[in-house]
Amino acid sequence: MDTPARLLRLLVLLASRPAWSADDLADRLAVTTRTVRRDITRLRSLGYLIESTTGPHGGYALGAGGRLPPLHFDDDEAVAAVAGLRAVMNGTDVSLATAAMSALTKFGQVLPTSLRERVSTLDEMSDGLGRRPRLDDDCAERGADVTVLMDVAVACRHEERARFDYRSATGEESRRHVEPYRLVSVGNRWYLVAFDLDRDDWRTFRVDRIDRWIATGIRSSDRERPDAAALVAEGIAVRVFETQALVRVHLPRTDVERIVAPTVGVIDPDGCTDTTTIIRIGGPVEWVANYLLALPCPFDVVEPDQLRVEVAQQAQTVFERHRSHDQVLQDTTPRRAH
């Protein structure tokens, strides 16, 4: 192994665990401990912060604050890293998006062909939505398995029917037979949009609840396709909740789209005028009322009646609280003599 290759291998080893003894490094690199010490000196001269300790348990450790060492990724880690960079690149922060694009370019130059195809498949077959900040959001659940995620993406690209086991939000187990269409990412979750052949309708499935995925080799039927991102957004914002509200917001649609995330409220295209927009929003009545009262614009609750009552009660509570506060200030403020 020539010196540049050995130095690169040494950096990878140092980054793989907290500390190494000189003897262990020499064995891994098939060199003497004297060569290891010389290589450590070379890396330090290149700006890598490598700490050393003496004694029976002494050795070398890669310290923080120096240059970023080369990183070794397995296949799943590489796919996850590229998917994360693409999500950042599609975000709203221009400076982060530029840096993410630069990092993606570097990844693309070194990814093996098989990995590049996996990443390309995931990117081509997926859409993204913003994260919904809800109190009932259970972040403790396990994330989607990368292998299952890639199998789903491949089936979407090949338009190939599949069968899988699915666990619902209530824990009910079922076997599903679907025609996969697209993946949609929402925060740290992935959703599959597919046509459910047994239910004869379009459905959304959380990928982390999918198990035993089997591609059947049968091509999907030629049918009209929905807006996958809109279907997932509607499911998250409205359909999963017992209480579903209809609200008229006194802003044009373009302004509403900027302040109401698609996973919080779904815009009714038939309810838009030049000055007002109808949105549908689901959730506990208390939460919906609190959200609406925080909007920076007037609104009217069209339905249900219990939401209208809750909004009035919360608004009255806020008014009474502030009126009491103003009264205390008036009572404690010294009055000027006339």
PyMOL commands that set and color helices and strands:
alter all, ss='L'
color gray80, all
select helices_A, chain A and resi 3-16+22-29+33-45+75-89+94-110+113-124+146-158+207-209+228-239+253-259+269-271+285-293+305-332
alter helices_A, ss='H'
color red, helices_A
select strands_A, chain A and resi 50-53+59-62+126-129+160-167+173-186+189-196+201-206+210-219+244-249+266-267+277-282+299-303
alter strands_A, ss='S'
color yellow, strands_A
deselect
rebuild
show_as cartoon
